[in-house]
Amino acid sequence: MTTENSNNMSEDVHQPSYKLDFMTFGFLLILTALTIWASYATGGTTVLAVSIAMTIATIKASLVVINFMHLRFDNIVYKIFVGVVIVLFLSFMLMMAVDYAYR
Amino acid sequence: MSENHTSNSEESFYKSKKGLASWIFTLDHKRIALLYLYSIAIFFLVGMTLGFIMRLELFAPGGQLMNPRTYNQMFTFHGVIMIFLVIIPSIPAVFGNFMLPIMLGTDDVALPKLNLFSWWLYVIGAVMALSTLVWGNGPADTGWTFYAPYSVTSDTDVSMLLLAAFVLGFSSILTGLNFIVTIHRLRAPGMGWFKMPLFAWGLYATAWIQLLATPIVGITLLMVVVERSFGIGLFNPALGGDPILYQHLFWIYSHPVVYVMILPAMGIISEIIPTSAQRTIFGYKAIALSSMAIAFLGYFVWGHHMFTTGMSGEAAIVFSFVTFLVAIPTAIKVFNWIATLYKGSIHITPNLLWSVAFVFNFLIGGLTGLINGALATDVHIHDTTYIVAHFHYTMFGGTIFVFFGALHYWFPKIWGRMYNTKLAYWALGLVFFGFNVMYGAMLVVGIQGMPRRYFDYLPEFEHLNKISTVGSWFLVFGILLMIFNLVRSARKGKKAPRNPWNGVTLEWQVPSPPPLHNFDHAPILSEKGPYDFSILGEINKYETTKIDK
């Protein structure tokens, strides 16, 4: 009962904001331009270029999930789920990195 | 309107609509479950036949029935069929689809159209896999693991089989997604998380693995297709790729997927045992949470498949350690099942004996797994038939035995008829005996050094290979006897009551077979959880009324 009420309340409070949407969109465009600039600026250094591109892509994906996919308005359960997925992904990368670093 | 609904809802779901289209385009979870069952049964028989022929080939050293290339293609196709078309979808897609909504007290899964789409994807994936038999250069000869670089360079039709596995992966993801939403959204009023049946917990843990791990293998398989098609160096060292990266990506999914195969099976054991012992399950929360713990820990152990690949020693130690941790929640389950049976009012039924056979086989599968997980011993037994036997002890002796047990347990509910118990015992005995002879001999000959996936072998391995092949005859005969018994009973067996085994979970409160919308009265839930046998009398009131009619 309590959960239902809180869900209803969050739905009432949850008003899409065009300002936020356009700001997010603009920021995504800036980050895209930054990615292109970085690929030239790194002068073909593969590791650095890929690292920068991946970092920017991660920031862009996070913005999409948080604002466009409305994670910021969602129930705490979904935020936890996304957190678990991120932890899993980082664990995969870390454990593979251990192999590559010490092979 | 209300009267019409009531009269329709009392009619069995088989009678709600007729004709082929009413089945292949149905949105009813029970019909979709049966579509899966019949599809999976066909592919199981195909996979079993391939395995049987391989055992005949290995009856004596040298070529008996085929050449080495055909043998390679046979074990690849056997693996692909049994893994992707049988074991992964088996329990979730059949018993999960049929029983989960009923056990949660609802009338369908949360997303019925997605459920049907999932079955169609399964069929499309199956057709793609089978097409390699007749098109191109023949089915793949790489083994079901598609290890690079051979899968990149093989001239057989690897790409189509990889695409088939990709499509089948999507089917699995959608089923998992559906179950997560159903469990979150459609539980009966009053059914909290820790009042769910343990089969639902098993499916829930499984669904998260399906959802999170399957995309990784999907992309990996596509990367192999891209490499084969465009010559991009991803995994082939000749093109600057890394074959060990393939194995990392493949096993990140393919180890957790063994828990997709086994966790729902463990959930079913947690249903059959309390019903057979007529008492509440021992350690409900421990069993429920151990499913989640296995699902979580299962993500971090994939490297134990790669100890001999040249992976770094430091990483191997980490993977070996985490592998041993998985044994803890698994042992918790086995302990609780045995504790539930202890001093219970045990009713011996084929369902219970399939479950006990599972525990026996799975103990052997689990304990031999610890030997694989230990770095020092794995080096010696890696890529021997010991590994094949260990895997079959967990997947066949585990999941498939439970699948058979579940067929017997829920047979009266699904088809509304009882089966011949005597034949069921005979079939079980033959399967259990044949299985242990076949794979027991493979364990021993593996320790002696016989490599896996070899078409021929040294003369000193002949004796145990002969024993193993003879075991396969008993096994196959037992399976055919079981199928004969169940198929005949589905048509001619005695009519089943609602609650033939005196169970207390919600599926025993609906008619056998259930009506289209499942429940003909409000489900009775106990405050004390799903295995409270004090409400049995109240549940069976409805059964008496039904039988008297």
HADDOCK unambig.tbl for C-alpha pairs under 7 A between the chains (distance, minus, plus):
assign (segid A and resid 98 and name CA) (segid B and resid 315 and name CA) 5.85 0.50 0.50
assign (segid A and resid 99 and name CA) (segid B and resid 311 and name CA) 6.06 0.50 0.50
assign (segid A and resid 99 and name CA) (segid B and resid 312 and name CA) 5.06 0.50 0.50
assign (segid A and resid 99 and name CA) (segid B and resid 315 and name CA) 5.21 0.50 0.50
assign (segid A and resid 102 and name CA) (segid B and resid 312 and name CA) 5.42 0.50 0.50
assign (segid A and resid 102 and name CA) (segid B and resid 314 and name CA) 6.86 0.50 0.50
assign (segid A and resid 103 and name CA) (segid B and resid 311 and name CA) 5.95 0.50 0.50
assign (segid A and resid 103 and name CA) (segid B and resid 312 and name CA) 4.10 0.50 0.50
